Every structure is written in structure tokens, then in C-alpha cells.
Amino acid sequence: MPELPRDRRTWLLAGLATTAVLLMLLVQFLPWATLNANVSSVTASADADTWQASFTATGFGRTTSQSRGWYNASFDPQGGITQVRVAAPLTVLGLLGAAACVTFILLTRPRWALIAALAAAVVIALAAVLMMLGLNDLFDGKQSWSLSVWLSWTAALASAGAGLVGLLQMRRPDQPTPAPAMMPAETVVIPTPKAK
């Protein structure tokens, strides 16, 4: 497989890191999981976002809804809330790591871009694992996973891919193109008059 030129590798690295940034921005606002339940004549649903849970109940001709942030004291501290509370800020940290990778690329600091990309991948994956474990515990495993789960794992893979491209770029720099060989100058012999 032919090696990509350095400029194309840099564009690939920047594209992957930018993809991770955009995906993690979406994760901040989209749900991770949903839960639907029916109890007699009441229908209840819950949406778990990165920073809050939204609850809706419909029954007896009324609909009520409320939202609570994950750091609200009303959540039982014994459940999976601890993992969720740790995971939420980690999603921001992963976003910042991927953004730092893009910044270092623009500043032509490939070594720092590589470190930022790999660190972001680890942090985003850790955030996804903790969020999924915490929500699985909170919803007793009855939830349906939603968009943020897939977006966060895709962002982790994109950031890891950026790190891999950066690693290949650091380990295999492009060979400089040799300058064309100079043609030897023709020797011109100028006859000198003979002394008399």
C-alpha cells in the first residue's frame, strides 16, 4: 500500500479529529438512553441525556413532565448515578482533547497532536463505558440505547484513528525528494599564444 504524502496524512488526521469534535458536541445535547413503561393506565417515559434526565408521565387525562440534572440530590447515591456523574464531565474533557488535537495540527505540532488525539480517544471511551454502566444500573437494564452511545463510540474511534495516523506520520516521515543531479560544466580550453 503506497504511503500517503505528509500533507494528505495531515489532512486525514485533521479530518478525523474534527469529526470527533463535532460528534462529541452532539453528545452534549442528545440522549444516551430511553425508558418506556406502562403501569395500569399510566404511560411513563424517561430520556437520559449527558447532563440531565427528563421524565414524562401520561395518564388520567393529564401529562406531567420534569427534568432533573444528574447532580440533583434527589437521585439515590447508591445506584449508578456516581458513574453518570463522572462520565458527564469526561465527555467534555474528550471533546477538549480532540479540539486540542486540531489546534496542534494547525500550529504544526504533530507530536502534541498525536498525544492529544490518543488521550481524547481514551477519555471518550472511558466516558462512554461509565455512562452506559451507570444508566444500565439506574434503569435496571430495561433501557433502549439511543444516539449518543453510537456517536461517542464513533468519536472515540475517529480520535484513535487520528492518533494512529499521527503515529505513522511521526514514525515514517516522507523521504525528501532528491535534487536533480547537476550536469558537470563543460571545460572550455582557451588557447594561449605561445611566447616568442
Residue pairs with C-beta under 8 A, 6 or more apart in sequence:
3 172
3 174
4 12
5 174
6 169
6 173
6 174
9 165
9 168
9 169
10 105
10 110
10 169
12 165
13 101
13 105
13 113
13 117
13 162
13 165
13 166
13 169
14 102
14 105
14 106
14 162
16 117
16 158
16 159
16 161
16 162
16 165
17 98
17 101
17 102
17 105
17 113
17 116
17 117
17 120
17 158
17 159
17 162
18 98
18 102
19 154
19 155
19 158
20 94
20 98
20 101
20 117
20 120
20 121
20 124
20 155
20 156
20 158
20 159
20 162
21 95
21 98
21 99
21 102
23 151
23 152
23 154
23 155
23 158
24 91
24 94
24 95
24 98
24 124
24 151
24 152
24 155
25 95
26 147
26 148
26 151
27 50
27 91
27 95
27 148
27 151
27 152
27 155
28 50
28 51
28 91
28 92
28 95
29 49
29 50
30 49
30 146
30 147
30 148
30 151
31 47
31 48
31 49
31 146
31 147
31 148
32 48
32 49
32 50
32 131
32 132
32 135
32 145
32 146
32 148
32 149
33 47
33 48
33 135
33 139
33 143
33 144
33 145
33 146
33 149
34 45
34 46
34 47
34 48
34 143
34 144
34 146
35 45
35 46
35 48
35 139
35 142
35 143
35 144
36 43
36 44
36 45
36 144
37 43
37 44
37 45
37 142
38 44
40 59
41 59
41 60
42 57
42 58
42 59
42 60
43 57
43 58
43 59
44 55
44 56
44 57
44 58
45 55
45 56
45 57
46 53
46 54
46 55
46 56
46 139
47 53
47 54
47 146
48 84
48 135
48 138
48 139
48 143
48 146
49 148
50 88
50 91
50 131
50 148
51 69
51 70
51 88
52 67
52 68
52 69
52 70
53 67
53 68
53 70
54 65
54 66
54 67
55 65
55 66
55 67
55 68
56 63
56 64
56 65
57 63
57 64
57 65
68 74
68 75
70 81
70 84
70 85
70 88
71 85
75 81
79 134
79 137
79 138
80 133
80 134
80 135
80 136
80 137
80 138
81 134
81 138
82 134
83 130
83 131
83 133
83 134
83 137
84 130
84 131
84 134
84 135
84 138
85 134
86 130
87 126
87 127
87 128
87 130
87 131
87 134
88 127
88 131
90 123
90 124
90 126
90 127
90 130
91 124
91 127
91 131
91 152
93 123
93 127
94 120
94 121
94 123
94 124
94 127
94 155
94 156
94 159
95 120
96 120
97 116
97 117
97 119
97 120
97 123
97 124
97 159
98 116
98 117
98 120
98 124
98 155
98 158
98 159
98 162
100 112
100 116
100 120
101 113
101 116
101 117
101 120
101 159
101 162
102 113
104 110
104 112
104 113
104 116
105 113
110 166
110 169
110 170
111 170
113 162
113 166
114 163
114 166
114 167
114 169
114 170
117 159
117 160
117 162
117 163
117 166
118 159
118 160
118 163
120 159
121 156
121 157
121 159
121 160
121 162
121 163
124 152
124 155
124 156
124 159
125 153
125 156
127 152
128 149
128 152
128 153
128 156
131 148
131 149
131 152
132 145
132 149
135 143
136 143
